[in-house]
Amino acid sequence: MPGYQLISVVAASLQTSQETLLDFSRKGWIKTATRNTDVYLTADQRYRAKYILYLHGTKHLSDDQIQLVLSVQPPPYAASQVDEILKQHAAG
């Protein structure tokens, strides 16, 4: 499928597991496409997954915090804005 990569390829390139990416999909954070039994991601969803991995692994955000950041911040994502987003929405 042009413009799509197998989820296994994306997982390897992001140094994570397919199960982690599928979990992101179940949570509604990324969208996957299935053809036959193969699962694919588009480049923009790979970018989104990479950002989620950063939020989880480097920033140590909870699922609720990740959901908040993703709902407030449109692409292109700016890691420098994460703390401000969390601060603004904790006060509100």
LOKEGU-698588 format. One record per residue (C-alpha): residue number from 1; residue in one letter; x, y, z. Coordinates in pm, 1 decimal. Layout:
! residues N
ATOM   nr  rest         u         v         w
ATOM  NUM     A         X         Y         Z
...
***
This chain:
! residues 92
ATOM   nr  rest         u         v         w
ATOM    1     M       0.0       0.0       0.0
ATOM    2     P     169.9     323.2    -114.1
ATOM    3     G     233.5     572.0     165.1
ATOM    4     Y     194.1     303.4     431.6
ATOM    5     Q     448.9     102.1     629.1
ATOM    6     L     391.7    -228.0     802.7
ATOM    7     I     350.3    -176.7    1175.6
ATOM    8     S     640.7    -417.9    1235.8
ATOM    9     V     869.8    -193.4    1029.6
ATOM   10     V     752.7     118.5    1211.4
ATOM   11     A     795.1     -50.0    1550.2
ATOM   12     A    1151.6    -153.0    1465.9
ATOM   13     S    1241.2     195.6    1343.6
ATOM   14     L    1098.4     351.4    1662.3
ATOM   15     Q    1267.3      88.7    1881.1
ATOM   16     T     939.8     -22.4    2033.6
ATOM   17     S     707.4    -319.9    1999.3
ATOM   18     Q     415.8    -375.5    1767.1
ATOM   19     E     202.7    -434.2    2077.4
ATOM   20     T     286.9     -85.2    2206.2
ATOM   21     L     175.4      68.7    1876.8
ATOM   22     L    -139.9    -142.9    1874.8
ATOM   23     D    -207.7     -23.1    2230.8
ATOM   24     F    -175.8     337.6    2110.2
ATOM   25     S    -428.6     251.2    1839.3
ATOM   26     R    -670.2      96.3    2091.7
ATOM   27     K    -647.3     414.2    2299.5
ATOM   28     G    -734.8     620.4    1991.1
ATOM   29     W    -400.5     798.8    1983.6
ATOM   30     I    -297.6     672.6    1638.9
ATOM   31     K    -487.2     529.8    1344.2
ATOM   32     T    -391.7     207.1    1172.9
ATOM   33     A    -505.4      54.4     846.1
ATOM   34     T    -554.0    -317.8     797.3
ATOM   35     R    -530.1    -501.6     468.8
ATOM   36     N    -581.9    -877.0     481.2
ATOM   37     T    -407.8    -957.5     808.5
ATOM   38     D    -137.4    -689.7     782.4
ATOM   39     V    -152.4    -371.3     989.0
ATOM   40     Y      -7.7     -48.0     849.8
ATOM   41     L      67.1     307.1     958.8
ATOM   42     T      96.2     621.0     747.9
ATOM   43     A     392.4     856.7     787.4
ATOM   44     D     188.8    1108.1     988.7
ATOM   45     Q      78.0     835.4    1230.1
ATOM   46     R     440.6     717.8    1264.1
ATOM   47     Y     531.1    1077.3    1357.0
ATOM   48     R     246.8    1086.1    1610.6
ATOM   49     A     356.0     751.1    1759.2
ATOM   50     K     712.7     879.5    1793.0
ATOM   51     Y     584.1    1182.5    1982.8
ATOM   52     I     370.6     964.0    2211.3
ATOM   53     L     674.0     747.0    2285.7
ATOM   54     Y     861.3    1065.4    2380.4
ATOM   55     L     577.9    1181.6    2606.2
ATOM   56     H     561.1     844.1    2776.6
ATOM   57     G     928.2     747.4    2791.4
ATOM   58     T    1109.9    1077.7    2831.5
ATOM   59     K     851.1    1304.5    2990.5
ATOM   60     H     699.1    1017.6    3193.7
ATOM   61     L     342.2    1135.8    3135.4
ATOM   62     S      41.2     930.2    3237.5
ATOM   63     D    -213.9     812.2    2982.0
ATOM   64     D    -448.8    1093.7    3087.4
ATOM   65     Q    -173.6    1353.7    3046.6
ATOM   66     I     -81.6    1215.3    2703.1
ATOM   67     Q    -447.8    1226.2    2601.4
ATOM   68     L    -467.4    1589.2    2714.0
ATOM   69     V    -153.9    1694.3    2524.8
ATOM   70     L    -268.8    1520.0    2206.4
ATOM   71     S    -614.8    1676.7    2229.2
ATOM   72     V    -479.1    2028.8    2277.2
ATOM   73     Q    -167.9    2033.8    2059.6
ATOM   74     P    -201.2    1998.2    1681.6
ATOM   75     P      89.9    1886.9    1463.2
ATOM   76     P     366.4    1980.7    1427.9
ATOM   77     Y     416.9    1881.1    1788.5
ATOM   78     A     641.5    2092.5    2009.3
ATOM   79     A     787.5    1917.0    2311.4
ATOM   80     S     874.6    2257.5    2454.6
ATOM   81     Q     502.0    2330.1    2499.6
ATOM   82     V     412.3    2017.0    2696.9
ATOM   83     D     483.1    2155.5    3044.4
ATOM   84     E     285.7    2472.5    2968.0
ATOM   85     I     -11.4    2270.8    2838.1
ATOM   86     L     -14.4    2057.6    3152.6
ATOM   87     K      18.4    2363.6    3376.2
ATOM   88     Q    -265.4    2552.5    3201.7
ATOM   89     H    -503.9    2258.8    3218.1
ATOM   90     A    -419.4    2163.7    3575.5
ATOM   91     A    -519.6    2513.4    3686.0
ATOM   92     G    -842.7    2500.9    3483.8
***
